[in-house]
């Protein structure tokens, strides 16, 4: 990978803390790029509000439409979050299907066989198919101060922008509850019933999980948690800066392994890049590993240095979602799983 491409990824925040998202997405094709037939029957929330619609996003941009949009196109993870609130998105872009045609982890509970996919991997977006779909609004997250739309290719962003207004939800340098709240507000504007029992209960469970993690971290401050991500030639160690999950974990008291700032400088402060020979640089008791399809999963890591890590030998490795699906339902397990890992961990690092 060229230095120029790596630098561009860093500037746009593409290397989400916890893994080489941009790098991994380029190295690993995550399925078929071809878009399905868009059709003309895309629907929004079943009980969508009538009348004019407006929403001020995290760029300070207010999108105004004559009616609540029903032909919504969204980044896959955003669509999955909206789905949990009852807002159906038929058009998506981003990791949706794995190479075997199954749902990507970022697709959540959506039936991916029914989705129109405009691009299934990084830098892939079928603009012509998108135009034919007739989008009313495009929704994505943003990982930088500039408000760059996640997974909207740099080369075609201007063409895409002309076809429909866009909404951005920031996941940059915040703690998890903030973007969760913003996504809930967006869902409500699109017709979601935020007083529905399922939604209310999901939020309560999230709050309970957060308290559980706080208590676990307070009871066992000696347990060091390392956030890692695996690529063929290198291993990435994320610091808590910028990432909505790690910043929140740290605020709850979790002892996150923090690479020094100078070691993260080349990636814009997101993470440190290690050779596999040096994967043991930081002692850790629990390792939380990037679960995205663009990265190598723990079961598939063959490096001897990895297998010798105390946390690995002790079976104290759990998944991490650097790009959480921003619904309370999907974020609760992230907190519970980490809390359980800390509660049960042996001190090995």
Phi and psi in degrees as a GROMACS rama.xvg file:
@    title "Ramachandran Plot"
@    xaxis  label "Phi"
@    yaxis  label "Psi"
@TYPE xy
-73.1939  155.147  UNK-2
-62.9714  -35.1143  UNK-3
-61.7547  -44.1584  UNK-4
-67.1421  -41.9772  UNK-5
-61.6288  -40.6942  UNK-6
-65.1105  -39.5879  UNK-7
-65.3066  -40.7171  UNK-8
-58.3128  -43.5528  UNK-9
-65.0501  -41.7433  UNK-10
-62.8294  -36.902  UNK-11
-87.9916  0.595414  UNK-12
72.9275  26.0949  UNK-13
-73.7771  -23.0848  UNK-14
-90.2719  77.0458  UNK-15
-58.2067  133.601  UNK-16
-52.7775  125.048  UNK-17
118.612  -6.34222  UNK-18
171.785  164.544  UNK-19
-84.2889  75.3833  UNK-20
-59.3491  -52.8537  UNK-21
-62.0193  -48.0201  UNK-22
-61.3468  -48.2827  UNK-23
-63.9261  -37.241  UNK-24
-66.5419  -33.8932  UNK-25
-74.6074  -38.6049  UNK-26
-72.3661  -31.4693  UNK-27
-118.556  111.436  UNK-28
-74.4982  127.474  UNK-29
-105.554  48.925  UNK-30
113.901  -170.955  UNK-31
-78.2399  131.09  UNK-32
-82.2315  -18.7223  UNK-33
-65.2666  131.435  UNK-34
-77.718  146.257  UNK-35
-78.7408  169.031  UNK-36
-61.8419  121.658  UNK-37
-67.9763  -36.1453  UNK-38
68.6494  -177.868  UNK-39
-128.605  17.6624  UNK-40
-112.92  23.5098  UNK-41
-61.4563  136.096  UNK-42
-120.139  157.269  UNK-43
-100.613  -145.228  UNK-44
-62.8569  142.658  UNK-45
-58.7988  -35.0478  UNK-46
-113.705  43.6218  UNK-47
-56.8052  143.078  UNK-48
-67.1204  153.192  UNK-49
-100.186  166.703  UNK-50
92.0009  -178.993  UNK-51
-59.8103  153.596  UNK-52
-130.857  137.921  UNK-53
-146.715  151.324  UNK-54
-152.594  127.956  UNK-55
-92.6485  119.611  UNK-56
-90.1819  -173.068  UNK-57
-81.8014  2.15126  UNK-58
-94.2436  -4.15646  UNK-59
83.74  11.1073  UNK-60
-92.4131  130.084  UNK-61
-104.331  121.528  UNK-62
-96.8648  128.782  UNK-63
-123.038  130.953  UNK-64
-131.361  158.266  UNK-65
-67.2855  -23.8769  UNK-66
-149.877  165.674  UNK-67
-62.119  125.698  UNK-68
-66.3177  140.83  UNK-69
-115.806  -23.5543  UNK-70
-95.816  78.2658  UNK-71
-96.8621  136.729  UNK-72
-118.868  131.821  UNK-73
-143.031  155.411  UNK-74
-56.2305  142.353  UNK-75
-51.0142  -47.1191  UNK-76
-63.8583  -34.9331  UNK-77
-67.2674  -44.8141  UNK-78
-59.7715  -38.472  UNK-79
-65.7975  -37.7064  UNK-80
-67.7191  -45.6692  UNK-81
-62.0798  -37.0027  UNK-82
-58.1645  -39.3892  UNK-83
-64.9042  -20.8909  UNK-84
-98.8532  4.41372  UNK-85
91.6019  7.49825  UNK-86
-97.768  116.484  UNK-87
-91.4603  125.296  UNK-88
-111.435  124.504  UNK-89
-94.8809  -22.22  UNK-90
-114.441  129.399  UNK-91
-135.814  163.139  UNK-92
-144.379  147.1  UNK-93
112.562  176.365  UNK-94
-57.6206  110.032  UNK-95
-122.05  -43.4231  UNK-96
-122.13  142.605  UNK-97
-82.1776  175.525  UNK-98
-62.0216  -23.5054  UNK-99
-93.5881  9.14497  UNK-100
86.266  1.19827  UNK-101
-83.7118  168.354  UNK-102
-68.9851  131.142  UNK-103
-67.1081  155.795  UNK-104
-57.5092  -29.1197  UNK-105
-80.6195  -4.71408  UNK-106
-86.6247  -7.58064  UNK-107
57.5551  -131.189  UNK-108
-93.9331  5.4181  UNK-109
-67.9044  148.865  UNK-110
-84.8901  99.9245  UNK-111
-67.0463  -18.9074  UNK-112
-69.8838  -17.3301  UNK-113
-101.798  3.10706  UNK-114
-94.0756  144.71  UNK-115
-88.1613  119.054  UNK-116
-107.433  114.326  UNK-117
-87.8796  -10.7376  UNK-118
179.89  130.008  UNK-119
-105.677  -3.08278  UNK-120
-146.446  173.276  UNK-121
-61.4383  140.444  UNK-122
66.7924  21.1445  UNK-123
-122.186  119.596  UNK-124
-157.602  115.324  UNK-125
-82.0302  94.1277  UNK-126
-64.4728  -39.711  UNK-127
-63.495  -43.6818  UNK-128
-65.5032  -37.9929  UNK-129
-62.4945  -44.2414  UNK-130
-62.6333  -42.6867  UNK-131
-66.0647  -28.0857  UNK-132
-66.7292  -28.0832  UNK-133
73.4216  51.8068  UNK-134
-65.0974  144.056  UNK-135
-97.0942  -29.0068  UNK-136
-157.784  147.319  UNK-137
-115.03  133.549  UNK-138
-126.121  132.159  UNK-139
-148.433  176.861  UNK-140
-95.4  171.859  UNK-141
-137.965  135.273  UNK-142
-106.546  13.397  UNK-143
-145.702  170.034  UNK-144
-68.7871  -24.3875  UNK-145
-76.1003  -13.2469  UNK-146
79.4775  24.6706  UNK-147
-60.0342  133.298  UNK-148
-78.4743  121.65  UNK-149
-61.1206  128.252  UNK-150
70.7528  7.34815  UNK-151
-89.5792  115.42  UNK-152
-59.0651  139.781  UNK-153
-57.7597  -40.9062  UNK-154
-67.9042  -28.1244  UNK-155
-118.125  8.91627  UNK-156
-60.9664  -34.677  UNK-157
-68.7183  -40.5552  UNK-158
-63.9476  -42.7475  UNK-159
-64.6499  -40.3464  UNK-160
-63.2341  -28.3358  UNK-161
-75.607  -17.4529  UNK-162
-87.9398  -24.6273  UNK-163
-167.165  150.265  UNK-164
-66.6542  160.661  UNK-165
-125.261  154.76  UNK-166
-125.335  133.527  UNK-167
-119.643  132.043  UNK-168
-108.998  119.679  UNK-169
-74.7563  134.376  UNK-170
-126.02  34.496  UNK-171
-113.843  120.486  UNK-172
56.5338  43.237  UNK-173
-130.462  171.734  UNK-174
-102.576  148.959  UNK-175
-45.1063  -42.7627  UNK-176
-59.7676  -28.6586  UNK-177
-67.7529  -55.2544  UNK-178
-65.5617  -28.0719  UNK-179
-61.734  -44.4151  UNK-180
-64.6463  -40.9059  UNK-181
-64.9917  -40.1059  UNK-182
-66.6505  -36.6358  UNK-183
-64.467  -40.5349  UNK-184
-64.1878  -40.5444  UNK-185
-64.0911  -45.5122  UNK-186
-59.6337  -42.5902  UNK-187
-62.8383  -39.6856  UNK-188
-64.1248  -25.8968  UNK-189
-91.6488  6.18336  UNK-190
111.163  1.45841  UNK-191
-69.3306  144.102  UNK-192
-92.5193  98.8784  UNK-193
-77.0961  -5.72476  UNK-194
-98.4329  1.28214  UNK-195
-60.8826  143.97  UNK-196
-55.3829  -41.1028  UNK-197
-62.3438  -41.4974  UNK-198
-70.3739  -44.9721  UNK-199
-61.3038  -43.6121  UNK-200
-66.3335  -37.9406  UNK-201
-61.9075  -40.5689  UNK-202
-67.8099  -39.7712  UNK-203
-61.6265  -41.5415  UNK-204
-65.6924  -36.5405  UNK-205
-63.2704  -46.0809  UNK-206
-63.3812  -37.4427  UNK-207
-67.0372  -39.4431  UNK-208
-66.1806  -38.1514  UNK-209
-62.6507  -41.462  UNK-210
-67.4315  -36.9108  UNK-211
-62.5227  -43.7247  UNK-212
-66.2808  -38.8799  UNK-213
-59.5727  -45.2072  UNK-214
-66.9467  -40.1755  UNK-215
-64.1279  -43.2784  UNK-216
-65.5108  -38.8151  UNK-217
-68.6924  -37.5381  UNK-218
-73.1615  -28.6121  UNK-219
-132.917  64.0601  UNK-220
-66.5645  -15.9053  UNK-221
-77.5233  -13.8777  UNK-222
-77.6214  114.646  UNK-223
-91.479  128.631  UNK-224
-112.139  122.754  UNK-225
-108.706  129.872  UNK-226
-97.1217  116.104  UNK-227
-124.89  165.766  UNK-228
-151.379  139.003  UNK-229
-111.683  133.012  UNK-230
-124.742  167.545  UNK-231
-54.0051  -41.8444  UNK-232
-107.781  -13.2406  UNK-233
-143.668  165.087  UNK-234
-125.204  134.796  UNK-235
-109.144  135.265  UNK-236
-115.65  117.742  UNK-237
-88.1227  141.383  UNK-238
-90.0642  172.041  UNK-239
-81.309  -14.0101  UNK-240
-57.523  135.337  UNK-241
81.0862  -31.8939  UNK-242
-81.6436  128.532  UNK-243
-64.0335  -33.5203  UNK-244
-77.7524  -48.244  UNK-245
-67.553  -37.0377  UNK-246
-62.9683  -37.7803  UNK-247
-71.3496  -43.7418  UNK-248
-57.1458  -44.5878  UNK-249
-64.011  -41.3278  UNK-250
-63.1646  -29.0227  UNK-251
-81.5181  -3.93463  UNK-252
106.658  0.722377  UNK-253
-65.9856  136.107  UNK-254
-82.8373  86.1605  UNK-255
-83.3929  132.11  UNK-256
-65.3191  125.318  UNK-257
-117.084  107.081  UNK-258
-61.4732  145.719  UNK-259
-63.3495  154.074  UNK-260
-57.4897  -39.677  UNK-261
-65.5909  -27.4435  UNK-262
-75.431  -20.6877  UNK-263
-100.397  -0.505675  UNK-264
-56.8828  -41.1655  UNK-265
-69.1023  -14.2985  UNK-266
-111.96  22.6475  UNK-267
71.2966  17.7483  UNK-268
94.2628  4.57642  UNK-269
-79.6333  -50.8595  UNK-270
-158.932  168.028  UNK-271
-104.721  140.318  UNK-272
-100.144  124.841  UNK-273
-118.438  148.924  UNK-274
-75.5178  158.849  UNK-275
-63.8383  -26.473  UNK-276
-65.6614  -26.3057  UNK-277
-107.453  20.9741  UNK-278
-65.2293  -15.7299  UNK-279
-94.052  16.8668  UNK-280
-58.2592  -39.021  UNK-281
-113.847  121.856  UNK-282
-61.764  138.742  UNK-283
-150.055  144.912  UNK-284
-98.2842  -33.0644  UNK-285
-130.483  135.069  UNK-286
-115.79  126.651  UNK-287
-107.055  118.69  UNK-288
-107.773  133.738  UNK-289
-45.7388  122.104  UNK-290
-96.3698  4.66411  UNK-291
-73.5131  149.74  UNK-292
-64.3034  -18.11  UNK-293
-78.0146  -3.43863  UNK-294
-118.68  163.316  UNK-295
-82.0937  128.816  UNK-296
-84.24  152.077  UNK-297
-49.1814  -41.3181  UNK-298
-64.3883  -20.3652  UNK-299
-101.807  3.53084  UNK-300
-81.771  120.866  UNK-301
-102.914  -5.52776  UNK-302
-62.2244  129.614  UNK-303
-62.8544  -34.8221  UNK-304
-64.9183  -33.687  UNK-305
-66.3167  -47.2873  UNK-306
-64.727  -21.3536  UNK-307
-86.8792  -9.32649  UNK-308
-61.9222  134.163  UNK-309
-54.4341  -41.3812  UNK-310
-66.0249  -36.1999  UNK-311
-68.4674  -46.1532  UNK-312
-62.4263  -31.3132  UNK-313
-85.3368  -2.89464  UNK-314
72.3829  28.2944  UNK-315
-105.668  54.8469  UNK-316
-124.714  125.597  UNK-317
-129.837  162.199  UNK-318
-71.9745  153.905  UNK-319
-131.184  142.883  UNK-320
-109.588  93.3472  UNK-321
-62.5885  -22.2516  UNK-322
-119.341  76.8233  UNK-323
-61.5898  144.338  UNK-324
-71.3042  118.845  UNK-325
-82.8673  59.9695  UNK-326
-125.951  152.044  UNK-327
-61.5507  -34.5495  UNK-328
-61.0123  -41.8313  UNK-329
-84.0679  -23.4357  UNK-330
-87.1358  -22.1376  UNK-331
-57.2331  -47.2061  UNK-332
-61.0246  -29.0114  UNK-333
-62.2546  -40.2833  UNK-334
-74.2649  -45.4232  UNK-335
-62.3104  -42.7498  UNK-336
-64.9705  -40.3725  UNK-337
-69.661  -40.7069  UNK-338
-58.9489  -46.3205  UNK-339
-62.4908  -40.9  UNK-340
-62.5591  -41.2441  UNK-341
-69.6251  -40.7094  UNK-342
-60.6995  -38.1015  UNK-343
-98.2593  -10.8327  UNK-344
-62.7531  140.416  UNK-345
-84.9653  145.821  UNK-346
-77.8081  103.931  UNK-347
-123.189  -17.2982  UNK-348
